[in-house]
Amino acid sequence: MSKQLLVRNVPQEICTWIDSKRTHHSMSQQEVVLSVLGHAVESDIELQLPLFSGASRIVEKSVPDSLPFTFVDLFAGIGGFRCALEKLGGRCLFSSEWDTYSQKTYKAWYGDTPHGDIRKIKPADIPDHDVLAAGFPCQPFSIAGVSKRQSLGMAHGFKCVTQGNLFFQLVTIIKAKRPPVLFLENVKNLQSHDKGRTWAVIQEALDDLDYWIFSRVIDAAAFVPQHRERVYIVCFDKKVFPQKPPFQFPPKPEGDKPRLTDILEPDPDPKYTLTPHLWNYLQRYAEGHKAKGNGFGFGLVDPQGISRTLSARYYKDGSEVLIPTARDNPPRRLTPKECARLMGFDEKHQNNIVVSDTQAYKQFGNAVVPKVVEAVGKQVVRVLSWKLAENGCLLKRASTNGKTNGKAKA
């Protein structure tokens, strides 16, 4: 019975030699590798690794049905990418998150503390990996974030010095590490921000890095009871995938749609009920904006339906998602545990909230929806499995350390 092997970090000189033999003998990559290994077995050659002085060691790893892979978790937040990718066989080698409160939650949930400000991390200090996952900062591009910054006379998008240009820090890391797969997430408004110019810059940057690019806006409402549209970007290194891979975004899950009532606690603490003063203020505020033709206001939800998008500002007054209460009492905001459920985090995470309500609201409002990440991630794993089945082994070029990047020359 044959067995598949995943070979990572293949030195460039070996890849060049294999390519030359393929051309000379009209053989496939798999046939060349098996021929060499077959002669080694027949001759019972004793190998002394590393094969080349200063070259990266070749690591062989058996590949079971659930394809194992490694990933890094950048702009990690509270690990929405991590908990999803680990379910698919992924192993996290490195994480980065600058917010200390998010680091505290990440540590409690996954056992290790993320590295801090990504601008202070040297790409060489990041381990080689198969998948680079990153939900890079979205506030400079989100509809709410742009509106707030414009009203305050602040820069937004790439002109936001503290957050908008972090995408280019990501580009620097990609150039240095050349991961076979990029898995990125951001707000829907990323595609329309600055009349589409922001999205054009991002696409051009990824194209210049020589990656196949797939993108789609997915509404999490098919997975959790929340209207939450986000753009997911999946890219494949053309040096590892010379032909465009058969990647497809996942279809909507079948079955009954999630309802808000499914995530509500039966007996929440009364402290989450709005005070009469705050409730009256929110109603007057909404009426004032309605008279001006604006759409600002509170969101009193139907428990049998879905909620608005949960945002990082939910800690202020909870106005975007308010739950009706009995009789004529003011509505209440969601509890932090309900927010965890609304985002689709596992029960073990729901029951292990280690920060204040204020910080928890911010964290869940900024998080990715793990169930969506998992659904898209399954499609990524299928492409990796397809590549493995096509070649018999997946050869990943050795790390270039940023010396040779960009598109391959003809």
N, C-alpha and C positions, 0 to 999 in steps of 0.2 A: 504494500500500500504506500503510495507516494505521500510526501509531506511537504508543506510549503514553508519557506523561510523568508523572513523579512530582514533585509540587510541594510543597515543605516551607515551613514558617514563613510561612503566609499571615496577614497582619495581620487583626485582628478586624473592622475596618471593611469590609474587602473581603468577608469571609465574611458579614457582616450584609447587605451590598448584594446579594451573590449570592442569599442566602436570600429577600430581598424580591422580587427579579426572578423567582425560581422560583415564588413564590406568585402574583405578579401575572399572569404569563404562562403559568402551569401548565406549566412546563418543568422538566426534570431539571437537576441541578447540571452535568452534562456538557454539556447543550444550551446552558445559559447561557454557560458558559466558552467553548465553541467558537464561539458566536455573536459574542461580544465579540472574540475573537481573529480570527475571520473578517473582521469589519469593519475591524480594525486592519491586516490583510494587504491588503485591497482598497484601503484609503486610504494604504497604505505609511507608516504613522505611525512617526516616529522617537521611540523611548522614551528617556527620561532617568531612570535609576534612581538612588536609590530613588523610588518613586512618591509617597510621602508623607514629609514631613519627620519624621525620628526614627523612621520605621517600619522594621521588619525587611525586608531585601531578600528578594525571592522567588527561590528557587533552583530551577531546572528541571534535571531529571536524567533521561536516557533510561533505560528499564527493560528490560533484556534478559530472557531466559527465567529466569535465576537472579537473582531479585529482589534488588538491592542495598539494604542498609539500614545504619544506623549504630547503635551501641550503646555503653553504658558498662558497665564491669566493676567492680562495687562488692563489698567484702569479697572481693577477687579471689583470695586464696590464691596458687596457682601457675598460675592461668589455665585451669582446667578449662572454664569457660564460654567463654573467649576462643577456645581452639583449636577448639572445636566450632562456634561461631557464625561464625568466619572461613571455615570450609569451606562455609557456606551463603550466602556473599556479604556477610557483615557486615564492617563496618569499625569498629574500636574507637577511640573519640574520647577516652576518659578511663578511668583505672583507679585504684582505691584499695585499699591493703593496709597495715596497720600493722606487721606482723611483718617485721623487717629481713632475716631469712634467706629468707623467702618472696619478698621484694622482689628479693633476689639471684637466685633461680631465675627469677623472672618476667622480669627484665632479660636474663638469658642466653637465655631461650627466645623472647622477643618483641621485644627490642631497646629497650624503654623501662622506666623504673622507675616503679612505681605511686606515686601520692601517698600520704601517710601516714594518720594517724588521721582517720577520717571525721568525727569530732566537731569537728575543727578546720577542716574544709573548708566554705567558704561555698557554698550551692547556686548562687549566681550565677556562681561560678567553674567550674561544670560545664557543658560545652557542651550545647546542645539535641541531642536524640537520638531515635531511633525506638523502641529497646528498652532498658529498664533491666534488667540482669541482676545478680542478687545472691544469693549463698549466705550469708545473714546468720548470725552465730555460732550454732552449734547446741548447744554444750556445756551451757548452762544448761537445755536442754530434753531432751537425750538421756537414755535410760534409765541409761546408765553415769554420765553427768555428774550427774544428779539423785541417784543412789545415793551417789556420792562426796561430794557437797556435803551431803547429809543426814547422812552418817556423821561429817562434820567440823563439823556445826552451821552450815554456810554457807547463804546464801540461794541460791535457784535460780529459773529462769524469769525473769519480768519483774522480780522482786525482786533479781536479781543486778545490782548497780550497774554493774559494768565491762562486761558483755556482754549481759545480758538486755534492757536497755532500748535497745539499738542499733536495734531495729526501729522505734522512734519517730523516730530520726534519719533512717531511711529514709523514713518517712512525710513528714517535713519536706521532703526532697528531691523526693519525688513531687509534693507540693503546689506547689512552686516551678517544676518543670520540665514537669509534665504529659506524660510520655512516652506515646505511643499504646499501648505494650505493656509490661507488667511480666512478668519471667520470674524467679521466685524458687524457692529450694530450701532444704530443711531436713530434720531427722531425722523419722522416722515418729512418734516420741513427741510431736511438737509438737501433734498433734491430740488426744491424750489427756492431756497434761500438765495438772496442777491440775484434774482431773476435767472436762476439756474447756473450762475457762474461758479458758485462754490462746488456744486456737484461736478461740473466740468473739470475743475482743477483736481478734484479727488480722482476722478476716472483717468485723467491724463497721467497723474502720478503713478497710479497702479499699473497703467498700461506701459509706462516707461520702465517700470520695474520688471516688465515681461511676465505678467500674470494674465491668465484667462479670468474674466470678470463676470460674475453673475449677481444680480441684485433684484430684490422684490420687496415691496411694502406688504407686511403681513399684519393683520388685525388679530390681536390675541383673544378677541371675543369668542373665537372658535375653540379656545383651550381653557379660558378662565372667564368668569362673568364680568368682564371689563372691556370697554372699548379702548384699545391701546394700539395704535398703529405705529409701527417702527419699520425702518428700512434695514434689511439684512443683506450683507455683502459677503459673498463667498468667492474666493479667488484661488486659482491653482497655478503653481509655478510651471511655466512652459518648458523649463529645462528638465523637469521631472515628468511632465505631461506634454510631450511634443504635439500630440493631437488633442483637440478640444475634448475634454472629458464629458461623458453623458450625465452631467449633473442636472437634476431637476429639483425645484423647491417642492416641499411636501404638499399634498392635497389637504383640504380641510378634514378634520377627523369626523367620522360618521357617528351617528347616534344622537341622543338628546343633547341640546345645547346647555352649557352651564348656566345656572341661575344664581343670582345674588343670595337668595335665601339659603342656598347650600353651604355658604361659607360663614353665615352669621352665628354668633354665639347665642345660646338660649337665654342666658341671664347675665348680660354685660353689667359692669360696674356703673352705677348711676352718674359717676363723675364724667362720663363721656356724653351725657345729655347736655345740650347747649343751655346756657342761662337764658331766661326770658329777655334780658337786655341784649345779648348777642343775637338772639333769634330776631328780635325786632329790628336791630340794626341791619342785618343781612336782607331782610325783606324790604326795608326802605332803600337800601343800596341798590337792590335789583330793580325796584320800581323806578328809581331815578335814571338808571342806565337804559331801561326799556323805553322811557319817555324820550330819550335822546337817540333811540334807534340802535343802541349798542347791545351786544350779546352777553355782557357780563352779568353774573348773578350766581345764585346758589343752585345746587343740583339735588333736589329731593327725589330720590330714586324709588322705583317700583321693585320691591324685593323679588318679584317673580321675573324680573328682567335682568339687565346688566347695568353697570355703573359707568360713569364718565371715567376719563383717564385719571388715575391716581398720580398726583404730582408731588414734588419735594416740598412744596409749600403747604401741604395738607396740615402740618402741625400748627399753622397760624389760626385757622378757624374751622377747618374741615368742610368748607362750604361746597367744594366740588362733588362730594359724596356724602349726603345726609340721609340717615335712615329714619323713616317715620316711626313714631312711638305711639303708645296707646292713648286713646282719648284726644284731648286738645293740647297735650304737652308738647313742648318744643322737640324737634327731632334730635337725633344724636349723631355723633361722628363714629366712624369705625374704630374698633380697638386695634392696637398694634398686632395682636394675633390675627384678627380678621384681615388686616392689611397683608400679612404674610400669606394667608389663604387666598386672598384676592389676586396676589401675584403668582400663586401656584407653587410656593415653597413647600417642602415636605413637612410632615407633622413633627419630625424631630427638630426642625428649625423653628417651627411655629411655637414650640414649647421651650425654646431656649433663647429668648430675647434678653440680652445682657446689657442693654443701654436704656436710657430714659425714653419715655414716650416721644418726646420731641425728636430725638436722634433716630428712633425707630421709624417714625413717619418719614423723615428725610431719606433714610436708607431704602425703604421700600418704594418710595416715590421715584427714586433714581435707578432702581434695579431693572434688570432684564427679566423677562418671564421665562423661567427655566423650562417649562413645557414646550414653548416655541423653540428655544435653543435646542432642546433634545430632538424635536421633530426635524429641524433643519440638519442637526448633527447626524442623524441617522442617514440622511441622504449623502452627507460627506463620507461617512464610513462605507457606504455602498460604492462610491467612486474609488476609494482606496482598495476595496475588495476586488472591484473590477480590474484595476490596474495590476493587482497582485495575480489575479487569475490569467490576465493577458500575458504577463511576462514570466510568471513563475516566481519572480522575486521583484521587490520594489527597490531600485537602486537610488539612493539619495546622495546627491553630490556632497563631497566634504565641505565643511564650512569655509567660506572664502574670507572671513574676517574683514569683510568690507573692501577687499582689494580688487575683486573682479565682479562687477555687478552689472545690472542692466540687461538689455536685450542681447541675445547671442548674435554674433556676426555671421553673415552668410558666407 
